[in-house]
Amino acid sequence: MIDIINLTKHFDNQPILNGVSLSVKKGSIYGLLGSNGAGKTTLLNIAAGVYRQDKGNVFINEETVFENLDIKDKMVFIPDALYFFPQYTIEQSAAFYRNVYSGWNEERFEALREAFDIDTSKKVHKLSKGMQRQVSFWLSLSAMPDILILDEPFDGLDPVMRKKIKNLLVQDVAERGMTIIISSHNLREVEDLCDHIGILHKGSLLLEKDIDDLKSDVHKVQLAFKNKVPSTLFDHIQLLYKEERGSVMLAIVRGDYEEITSIFQQYDPVIYDILPLTLEEIFIYEMGDRGYAIKNILV
Ligand SMILES: Nc1ncnc2c1ncn2[C@@H]1O[C@H](COP(=O)(O)OP(=O)(O)OP(=O)(O)O)[C@@H](O)[C@H]1O
């Protein structure tokens, strides 16, 4: 549905995006992760057709995005720095959205009153930062977009509201196949939401993964042997990391669970356990395997 191909962008002769390509399928949630200055906002602005790229292209359903009003009618971008018309109340802002988006759904707007519970006669500028974020979600979801582009969307929201908004997003994805790209510098914040994760670092995509594949493909194994650790233990295993804690070896390995187990069992370990890994741990080892210290890339 969204195809970003070989995107390049410079600002002031400095490269900001260096040939980034990624695809997002309809009805999926893509998490774009990266540290400050990685290029996430720039990439999202190009994907939303706000900035024009130097090279490459962004296609949505095989059409280019830039200056394409039909696509923009079905897409909502919530930027990191929110913008509302000065002096507009929520009601007046809703009237603006109602005029701009052909998919605007009044019933949805009314139904979401319960979730957001903010007086619509209030001026948006007079609301707190977190409440302004809530209003941006309220209006955006009422516009019933096919595509939602979210730049650091949970900034300033309290934990209860984060959960509520995540539930609303997942509901729209499940019920009407909405597609989301969401940027964050915090993996923990988006891991429960996304089905794909890409890590952007200094304008390049370092790693892109399906979360289910990632979880089924990397394992933490605890092993102990009666005697010394066999020297050939990892000869046929893709090892990402190992450490010895006394007589117990801890290894992070990649591959099929059953194949790995059958290889290790040949060495007759006295202890053999496969332990669960968090997504964060998986990324740390995957990135370490590629020569990057993820701690410098993600918080
Ligand atoms: N309009 C602009 N003019 C000049 N440089 C810009 C402009 N917008 C972004 N940049 C530069 O592009 C680089 C990437 O910025 P961008 O905002 O895309 O990163 P980001 O990954 O979203 O960072 P953050 O997590 O801090 O929001 C930064 O070095 C920034 O200074």
The ligand as an ORCA input file, in Angstrom:
! r2SCAN-3c Opt
* xyz 0 1
  N      13.716     22.279      7.668
  C      14.965     21.886      7.936
  N      16.030     22.618      7.561
  C      17.298     22.212      7.796
  N      17.614     21.061      8.442
  C      16.592     20.275      8.856
  C      15.233     20.647      8.625
  N      14.433     19.673      9.134
  C      15.271     18.747      9.667
  N      16.557     19.109      9.501
  C      17.733     18.329      9.927
  O      17.544     17.002      9.485
  C      18.053     16.075     10.442
  C      16.963     15.055     10.756
  O      15.909     15.725     11.431
  P      14.510     15.022     11.719
  O      13.655     16.012     12.401
  O      14.018     14.403     10.460
  O      14.971     13.867     12.728
  P      14.114     12.975     13.741
  O      14.625     11.570     13.576
  O      12.670     13.190     13.552
  O      14.579     13.549     15.137
  P      13.773     13.745     16.526
  O      13.624     12.374     17.134
  O      14.708     14.605     17.296
  O      12.464     14.399     16.226
  C      18.504     16.896     11.644
  O      19.904     17.031     11.573
  C      17.830     18.238     11.436
  O      18.630     19.296     11.926
*
